[in-house]
Amino acid sequence: MEAISDLSCREFGITHFQHCDFGDARLTRRAVDSAAMILKHPGGTLPDKLSASNLIGFYRLANNPKVTHQKMLSGHRQWVLQQMQTLVGEAAAPRVLLLISDTTEADFTGLESAAAELGSIGNGGGRGLLCHNVLACDYANRRALGLVNQVVHKRRNVKKGETAKQKREHKQRESRLWKQGLADLPSAPAMQLRVNIADRGSDSFENIEFFETQGGKYCIRSKSNRKLPDSAAGDDEAVCRLHDFARALWRVDQRSISISENHGQPARCATVAIGFSSVTLPAPQNRRGEHSSQSIQSWVVHVREISDPAEPRSSKGPEPLEWILLTNVPVHNAADAWERVDWYSCRPVIEELHKCMKTGCGVELLQFTHRAALEVALALLSVVATRLLLMRDLSRDPLIMDEPATAVIDEIYVEVLSTMRFKKKQSLTIFEFFRALAYLGGHLNRTTDKPPGWLVLWRGWTKLQSMVSAVEADRQTRCV
């Protein structure tokens, strides 16, 4: 079993923070202890997570000039990179590792004392920071490993009259985040296929060329309906648009998929058709980023929901699903095309991470008066959020469901949870443990219910911590 032994709170703190080098061993110990205690009670404000003395200690840690965001994240990042190097397959079937990138806004509008160190967010009326995350996921078992990188960015105010060249060359240009998040990564080992996954915000010629020159693979959703040479016409001067070209592709296959509820649209089963083709992406004539003038060879995959002619779609019904994907991993047949779609369909896991950070760990409830301290706390809480995702992934992994629960959690947790759920102390498998934990969080465990998500597991986890603390306190009293 890979990378699943750190749900034990103490082991979690040691594994992910003992290698943080702050130049003072006392600061490292404080980071380890704080992480362990916060994993026990991840929700709410810092006073909800920590006792009074430990809260003061964490305040001092976050405000210490020796402690920075990148140093706080370094221990976890080092652990994730080590795990990535061990995930290899065979020559005929390399192990696929997805690096999923996305940016979220951390809203600190109420922090008046730190307002000068924050940038605008949303429509410009709020104040906060942009948090760009790169999450590593093992595609084979759909398990999130952790954060490869996290870049915290303050949105700048563009000066009136600033030229396009000045905007392009500015060091704080927001579109640089995609490249910064993937900088300084070690090369993928042999027998591993590492693919960068990102939504439409990453679709720029600069980013695509960056993937190419760095030797990386990508599968991103297209945003720009850019001009293309019309190879079908055999005339280099004739041009067409990428999205028009993709929508005109021959449908080579179709299948039924389940679409989750999203943006007010109900969950449903839909039939989607797929088409693909190689494509040449010419460099933009009007440069908006830092890139060469050389064209790039890529592949476009178009997947779109199709309606049953016997059942015409209502004008008030949900919008048809459509993805136009760009990838530099060759697509030779329908099976290859569906695999690229399956890779991209893993992207929402990073949105779940952002929910874990905000709802599960309360990053937007932080009340520090300086940006540096906010960033330190943000790094630690983001690592905790990856463990909330891990709980969900472990609860759904069929390869380990029959393993004993003590392989992933301390024995006292199994003892307390089994006594609560089954009225007696007994051993539990990993599957039984997480189902009982979900039940504690409000999941009804009916055969027709969907598998529990991270939120219901988080609720059960929080309740279980109080039970375990009570049992431990009782045993200590008895020993006195």
C-alpha positions as CSV (number, residue, x, y, z in Angstrom):
1,M,0.0,0.0,0.0
2,E,1.5,3.3,-1.1
3,A,1.5,6.5,0.9
4,I,-1.4,5.7,3.2
5,S,0.2,5.3,6.6
6,D,0.0,8.9,7.7
7,L,-3.6,9.3,8.8
8,S,-2.2,8.7,12.2
9,C,-2.0,12.3,13.4
10,R,1.4,12.1,15.0
11,E,2.9,10.2,12.0
12,F,1.3,12.8,9.7
13,G,3.2,15.7,11.4
14,I,6.5,13.8,11.4
15,T,6.2,12.6,7.8
16,H,5.3,16.0,6.3
17,F,7.0,18.5,8.5
18,Q,10.1,17.1,10.2
19,H,12.3,17.9,7.2
20,C,11.3,21.6,7.1
21,D,14.5,23.5,7.6
22,F,13.9,26.7,9.5
23,G,17.4,27.0,10.9
24,D,16.0,26.2,14.4
25,A,15.0,22.7,15.5
26,R,12.5,24.2,18.0
27,L,10.6,25.7,15.1
28,T,10.5,22.4,13.2
29,R,9.2,20.6,16.3
30,R,6.5,23.3,16.7
31,A,5.5,22.7,13.0
32,V,5.3,18.9,13.5
33,D,3.2,19.3,16.7
34,S,0.9,21.9,15.2
35,A,0.2,19.8,12.1
36,A,-0.6,16.8,14.2
37,M,-3.0,18.7,16.4
38,I,-4.7,20.5,13.5
39,L,-5.3,17.2,11.7
40,K,-7.3,16.0,14.7
41,H,-9.5,19.1,14.5
42,P,-9.1,20.6,11.0
43,G,-12.3,22.7,10.9
44,G,-13.0,26.2,12.2
45,T,-10.7,28.9,13.3
46,L,-7.2,28.4,14.8
47,P,-8.6,28.6,18.4
48,D,-11.0,25.8,17.4
49,K,-8.1,23.6,16.3
50,L,-5.5,24.3,19.0
51,S,-5.4,24.6,22.8
52,A,-4.5,28.0,24.2
53,S,-0.8,27.2,24.8
54,N,-0.3,25.5,21.4
55,L,-2.2,28.4,19.7
56,I,0.3,30.9,21.1
57,G,3.1,28.7,19.9
58,F,1.7,28.5,16.4
59,Y,1.2,32.3,16.3
60,R,4.9,32.7,17.1
61,L,5.8,30.1,14.5
62,A,3.8,31.8,11.7
63,N,5.2,35.2,12.6
64,N,8.8,34.1,12.9
65,P,10.9,35.7,10.0
66,K,12.8,32.4,9.7
67,V,9.6,30.6,8.7
68,T,8.3,31.2,5.1
69,H,5.6,29.7,3.0
70,Q,8.0,27.7,0.8
71,K,9.9,26.4,3.8
72,M,6.7,25.3,5.5
73,L,5.7,23.4,2.4
74,S,9.1,21.9,1.7
75,G,8.8,18.9,3.9
76,H,5.5,17.8,2.3
77,R,6.7,18.6,-1.2
78,Q,9.9,16.5,-0.6
79,W,7.7,13.6,0.5
80,V,5.4,13.9,-2.5
81,L,8.3,14.0,-5.0
82,Q,9.7,10.9,-3.4
83,Q,6.4,9.1,-3.8
84,M,6.2,10.2,-7.4
85,Q,9.6,8.6,-8.2
86,T,8.4,5.2,-6.9
87,L,5.3,5.1,-9.2
88,V,6.6,3.2,-12.3
89,G,5.0,0.7,-14.6
90,E,6.3,-1.5,-17.4
91,A,7.8,-0.6,-20.7
92,A,4.6,-1.6,-22.5
93,A,2.4,0.2,-20.0
94,P,4.0,3.1,-18.2
95,R,2.4,4.3,-14.9
96,V,0.4,7.4,-15.5
97,L,0.9,10.3,-13.0
98,L,-1.3,13.3,-13.4
99,L,-0.1,16.8,-12.3
100,I,-3.3,18.8,-12.0
101,S,-3.0,22.6,-11.8
102,D,-5.6,25.2,-10.9
103,T,-5.9,28.6,-9.1
104,T,-8.3,29.5,-6.3
105,E,-8.9,32.7,-4.5
106,A,-8.4,33.0,-0.7
107,D,-10.7,35.7,0.5
108,F,-9.4,37.8,3.4
109,T,-11.6,40.9,2.8
110,G,-12.2,41.4,6.5
111,L,-8.6,41.7,7.5
112,E,-8.3,45.5,7.5
113,S,-4.9,45.5,9.1
114,A,-3.4,43.3,6.3
115,A,-5.4,45.0,3.4
116,A,-2.3,46.8,2.1
117,E,-0.5,43.5,1.5
118,L,-3.4,41.9,-0.3
119,G,-4.6,42.2,-3.8
120,S,-8.1,42.4,-5.4
121,I,-10.1,39.3,-6.0
122,G,-13.4,38.5,-7.6
123,N,-14.9,41.5,-9.3
124,G,-12.4,43.8,-7.6
125,G,-14.5,44.5,-4.5
126,G,-12.7,41.9,-2.3
127,R,-9.2,41.6,-0.9
128,G,-7.2,38.4,-0.8
129,L,-4.6,36.2,-2.4
130,L,-4.5,33.8,-5.4
131,C,-3.4,30.3,-4.5
132,H,-2.1,28.3,-7.4
133,N,-1.9,24.6,-6.6
134,V,-0.3,21.6,-8.5
135,L,-1.7,18.3,-7.2
136,A,-0.1,15.0,-8.0
137,C,-2.5,12.1,-8.6
138,D,-1.9,8.5,-9.3
139,Y,-4.2,7.7,-12.2
140,A,-4.2,3.9,-11.7
141,N,-6.0,4.1,-8.4
142,R,-7.3,7.7,-8.6
143,R,-5.5,8.7,-5.5
144,A,-4.3,12.2,-4.7
145,L,-0.7,12.1,-3.4
146,G,-0.3,15.7,-2.4
147,L,1.0,19.1,-3.5
148,V,3.9,19.2,-5.9
149,N,3.9,22.9,-5.5
150,Q,1.8,25.9,-4.3
151,V,2.4,29.5,-5.5
152,V,0.8,32.3,-3.5
153,H,0.2,35.4,-5.7
154,K,-1.0,39.0,-5.1
155,R,-2.9,40.3,-8.0
156,R,-1.3,43.6,-9.1
157,N,-2.9,46.8,-10.1
158,V,-2.1,47.4,-13.8
159,K,-0.9,51.0,-14.3
160,K,-2.9,53.2,-16.7
161,G,-1.2,53.4,-20.0
162,E,1.0,50.3,-19.5
163,T,1.9,48.9,-22.9
164,A,1.4,45.3,-24.0
165,K,5.2,44.7,-23.9
166,Q,5.4,46.0,-20.4
167,K,2.5,43.7,-19.3
168,R,4.1,40.7,-21.0
169,E,7.5,41.3,-19.4
170,H,6.2,42.1,-15.9
171,K,7.4,39.6,-13.2
172,Q,4.0,39.6,-11.5
173,R,2.1,38.8,-14.6
174,E,-0.7,36.4,-13.4
175,S,-0.4,34.0,-16.4
176,R,3.1,33.1,-15.2
177,L,1.6,31.0,-12.4
178,W,1.2,27.9,-14.6
179,K,4.9,27.9,-15.4
180,Q,6.0,28.8,-11.9
181,G,4.0,25.9,-10.4
182,L,5.8,23.4,-12.6
183,A,9.3,24.9,-12.3
184,D,12.2,22.9,-10.8
185,L,10.5,19.5,-11.0
186,P,12.8,16.4,-11.3
187,S,12.4,14.4,-14.5
188,A,10.0,11.6,-14.6
189,P,11.6,8.1,-14.0
190,A,11.6,5.5,-16.8
191,M,8.3,3.7,-17.2
192,Q,6.3,6.7,-15.9
193,L,4.1,8.9,-18.1
194,R,3.7,12.3,-16.4
195,V,0.8,14.4,-17.8
196,N,-0.1,18.0,-16.9
197,I,-3.8,18.5,-16.6
198,A,-5.4,22.0,-16.5
199,D,-8.6,23.8,-17.4
200,R,-9.1,26.6,-20.0
201,G,-7.2,29.1,-17.9
202,S,-4.0,27.5,-18.9
203,D,-4.7,27.6,-22.7
204,S,-2.0,29.9,-24.0
205,F,0.7,29.3,-26.6
206,E,3.3,30.3,-23.9
207,N,2.2,27.5,-21.6
208,I,1.8,24.9,-24.4
209,E,5.3,25.7,-25.6
210,F,6.6,25.5,-22.0
211,F,5.3,21.9,-21.8
212,E,7.0,21.0,-25.1
213,T,10.4,22.5,-24.3
214,Q,10.4,21.0,-20.8
215,G,9.8,17.6,-22.3
216,G,6.4,17.3,-20.5
217,K,3.1,15.9,-21.6
218,Y,-0.1,17.8,-21.3
219,C,-3.9,17.4,-21.7
220,I,-5.6,20.7,-21.3
221,R,-9.0,22.1,-22.2
222,S,-9.0,24.6,-25.0
223,K,-10.3,28.1,-24.4
224,S,-9.0,30.0,-27.5
225,N,-10.7,29.5,-30.8
226,R,-7.4,30.2,-32.4
227,K,-6.7,30.3,-36.2
228,L,-5.3,27.2,-37.8
229,P,-3.8,26.5,-41.2
230,D,-6.6,24.7,-43.2
231,S,-4.6,21.6,-44.3
232,A,-7.8,20.0,-45.8
233,A,-7.9,22.9,-48.3
234,G,-4.2,22.5,-49.1
235,D,-3.7,26.2,-49.0
236,D,-1.5,27.7,-46.3
237,E,-3.1,31.1,-46.7
238,A,-6.6,29.7,-45.9
239,V,-7.4,29.5,-42.2
240,C,-10.0,28.0,-40.0
241,R,-10.7,28.1,-36.3
242,L,-9.7,25.4,-33.9
243,H,-13.1,24.9,-32.2
244,D,-14.9,24.9,-35.6
245,F,-12.4,22.3,-36.8
246,A,-12.9,20.2,-33.7
247,R,-16.7,20.3,-33.9
248,A,-16.6,19.2,-37.6
249,L,-14.5,16.1,-36.8
250,W,-16.0,12.7,-37.7
251,R,-17.5,11.0,-34.6
252,V,-15.5,7.8,-34.3
253,D,-17.2,6.4,-31.2
254,Q,-19.8,7.1,-28.5
255,R,-20.6,6.0,-24.9
256,S,-22.8,6.7,-21.9
257,I,-21.3,8.5,-18.9
258,S,-22.6,9.8,-15.6
259,I,-22.5,13.6,-15.1
260,S,-22.4,14.8,-11.6
261,E,-24.5,17.7,-10.4
262,N,-22.7,21.0,-11.0
263,H,-23.5,24.7,-11.3
264,G,-27.2,24.2,-10.6
265,Q,-27.5,21.5,-13.3
266,P,-28.9,18.1,-12.1
267,A,-26.9,14.9,-12.2
268,R,-27.8,12.8,-15.2
269,C,-26.7,10.0,-17.6
270,A,-25.6,11.3,-20.9
271,T,-24.5,9.9,-24.3
272,V,-21.3,11.5,-25.6
273,A,-19.6,11.2,-29.0
274,I,-15.9,11.6,-29.7
275,G,-13.7,12.7,-32.5
276,F,-9.9,13.4,-32.8
277,S,-7.3,14.7,-35.2
278,S,-3.7,15.9,-35.3
279,V,-3.4,19.7,-35.6
280,T,-0.8,22.4,-36.0
281,L,-0.9,25.3,-33.6
282,P,0.8,28.4,-35.2
283,A,2.4,30.9,-32.9
284,P,0.3,34.0,-32.4
285,Q,1.3,37.0,-34.5
286,N,0.5,39.4,-31.6
287,R,2.5,38.1,-28.7
288,R,0.8,38.0,-25.3
289,G,3.4,36.0,-23.5
290,E,7.0,34.9,-23.8
291,H,7.3,32.3,-26.6
292,S,9.0,31.6,-29.9
293,S,7.5,32.0,-33.4
294,Q,7.6,28.2,-34.1
295,S,4.4,26.2,-34.7
296,I,3.6,23.3,-32.4
297,Q,2.3,19.9,-33.4
298,S,-0.6,18.7,-31.2
299,W,-3.7,16.6,-31.1
300,V,-7.3,17.8,-30.6
301,V,-9.9,15.6,-29.0
302,H,-13.6,16.7,-29.2
303,V,-16.2,15.1,-26.9
304,R,-19.8,16.4,-26.9
305,E,-23.1,15.2,-25.5
306,I,-25.5,14.1,-28.2
307,S,-29.3,14.2,-27.9
308,D,-31.6,11.3,-28.7
309,P,-33.6,12.4,-31.8
310,A,-36.7,10.8,-30.3
311,E,-36.3,13.0,-27.2
312,P,-35.6,16.6,-28.3
313,R,-33.8,18.7,-25.7
314,S,-35.8,21.3,-23.9
315,S,-34.7,24.9,-24.2
316,K,-34.7,25.0,-20.4
317,G,-32.7,21.8,-20.0
318,P,-29.0,21.6,-19.0
319,E,-26.3,22.7,-21.4
320,P,-24.8,19.8,-23.4
321,L,-21.5,18.7,-22.2
322,E,-18.6,19.7,-24.5
323,W,-14.9,19.4,-24.1
324,I,-12.3,20.4,-26.7
325,L,-9.0,19.0,-25.4
326,L,-5.4,19.7,-26.6
327,T,-2.7,17.1,-25.9
328,N,0.8,16.2,-27.2
329,V,0.3,12.5,-26.3
330,P,-0.5,10.9,-29.7
331,V,-4.1,9.9,-30.3
332,H,-4.2,7.0,-32.9
333,N,-7.6,5.5,-32.2
334,A,-10.8,5.8,-30.2
335,A,-9.3,4.0,-27.2
336,D,-6.5,6.6,-27.1
337,A,-9.0,9.4,-27.3
338,W,-11.2,8.1,-24.5
339,E,-8.1,7.7,-22.3
340,R,-7.3,11.4,-22.8
341,V,-10.9,12.2,-21.8
342,D,-10.5,10.0,-18.7
343,W,-7.3,11.8,-17.8
344,Y,-9.0,15.2,-18.0
345,S,-12.1,13.9,-16.1
346,C,-9.8,13.6,-13.1
347,R,-9.3,17.4,-13.0
348,P,-12.2,18.2,-10.6
349,V,-10.2,16.6,-7.7
350,I,-8.3,19.8,-7.4
351,E,-11.6,21.7,-7.0
352,E,-12.3,19.3,-4.2
353,L,-8.9,20.2,-2.7
354,H,-9.9,23.8,-2.7
355,K,-13.1,23.0,-0.9
356,C,-11.1,21.0,1.6
357,M,-8.9,24.0,2.2
358,K,-11.8,26.5,2.7
359,T,-14.6,24.4,4.1
360,G,-12.7,21.6,5.7
361,C,-9.7,23.6,7.1
362,G,-11.0,27.2,7.2
363,V,-8.1,28.9,5.5
364,E,-10.3,32.0,4.9
365,L,-10.9,32.3,8.7
366,L,-7.3,33.1,9.4
367,Q,-6.8,36.5,11.2
368,F,-3.1,37.2,10.8
369,T,-2.3,40.9,10.3
370,H,0.7,40.2,7.9
371,R,0.7,38.4,4.5
372,A,3.8,36.4,5.4
373,A,2.1,34.8,8.4
374,L,-1.0,34.2,6.3
375,E,1.1,32.3,3.8
376,V,2.7,30.1,6.4
377,A,-0.6,29.1,7.8
378,L,-2.0,28.6,4.3
379,A,0.8,26.2,3.5
380,L,0.3,24.0,6.6
381,L,-3.5,24.0,6.3
382,S,-3.3,23.0,2.6
383,V,-1.2,20.0,3.5
384,V,-3.9,19.0,6.0
385,A,-6.5,19.4,3.3
386,T,-4.7,16.8,1.1
387,R,-5.2,14.2,4.0
388,L,-9.0,14.9,3.9
389,L,-8.9,14.0,0.2
390,L,-6.9,10.9,1.1
391,M,-9.6,9.7,3.4
392,R,-12.1,9.8,0.6
393,D,-9.7,8.0,-1.8
394,L,-8.9,5.3,0.7
395,S,-12.6,4.7,1.4
396,R,-13.1,4.0,-2.4
397,D,-10.0,2.0,-3.2
398,P,-11.0,-1.7,-4.0
399,L,-7.4,-2.9,-3.8
400,I,-7.1,-2.2,-0.1
401,M,-10.7,-2.4,1.2
402,D,-10.1,-5.8,2.9
403,E,-6.9,-4.8,4.6
404,P,-7.0,-4.2,8.3
405,A,-7.9,-0.6,9.3
406,T,-4.9,-0.5,11.6
407,A,-2.7,-0.3,8.4
408,V,-3.9,3.3,8.0
409,I,-4.9,4.5,11.4
410,D,-4.0,4.0,15.1
411,E,-5.6,1.1,16.9
412,I,-7.5,3.3,19.4
413,Y,-9.4,4.9,16.5
414,V,-10.6,1.5,15.4
415,E,-11.5,0.4,18.9
416,V,-13.5,3.6,19.6
417,L,-15.3,3.6,16.3
418,S,-16.2,-0.1,16.3
419,T,-17.6,0.3,19.9
420,M,-19.7,3.2,18.8
421,R,-21.0,1.7,15.6
422,F,-21.3,-2.0,16.6
423,K,-21.6,-1.8,20.4
424,K,-18.5,-3.9,20.9
425,K,-14.7,-3.7,20.3
426,Q,-13.8,-5.5,17.2
427,S,-11.3,-5.4,14.3
428,L,-12.4,-3.5,11.1
429,T,-11.2,-3.6,7.6
430,I,-10.4,-0.3,5.8
431,F,-13.7,-0.4,4.0
432,E,-15.6,-1.1,7.3
433,F,-13.7,1.7,9.1
434,F,-14.5,4.4,6.6
435,R,-18.1,3.3,6.2
436,A,-18.5,3.5,10.0
437,L,-16.8,6.9,9.9
438,A,-19.1,8.1,7.2
439,Y,-22.1,6.9,9.3
440,L,-20.8,8.9,12.2
441,G,-20.7,11.9,9.8
442,G,-24.3,11.5,8.7
443,H,-24.1,9.0,5.8
444,L,-26.9,6.5,5.9
445,N,-24.9,3.7,4.2
446,R,-27.9,2.5,2.2
447,T,-27.2,0.3,-0.8
448,T,-28.6,3.1,-3.1
449,D,-26.5,5.8,-1.6
450,K,-23.4,7.1,-3.4
451,P,-20.0,6.5,-1.7
452,P,-19.3,9.0,1.0
453,G,-17.4,12.1,0.0
454,W,-14.7,13.9,1.9
455,L,-17.1,16.3,3.6
456,V,-19.2,13.6,5.4
457,L,-16.0,11.7,6.3
458,W,-14.6,15.0,7.7
459,R,-17.6,15.4,9.9
460,G,-17.3,11.9,11.1
461,W,-13.5,12.4,11.7
462,T,-14.1,15.5,13.8
463,K,-16.6,13.7,16.0
464,L,-14.4,10.6,16.3
465,Q,-11.5,12.8,17.6
466,S,-13.6,14.0,20.5
467,M,-14.5,10.4,21.4
468,V,-10.9,9.3,21.2
469,S,-9.7,12.2,23.3
470,A,-12.3,11.3,26.0
471,V,-11.2,7.7,26.0
472,E,-7.5,8.7,26.2
473,A,-8.2,11.1,29.1
474,D,-10.2,8.4,31.0
475,R,-7.3,5.9,30.6
476,Q,-4.8,8.4,31.9
477,T,-7.0,9.1,34.9
478,R,-7.2,5.4,35.7
479,C,-3.5,5.1,35.5
480,V,-2.9,7.9,38.1
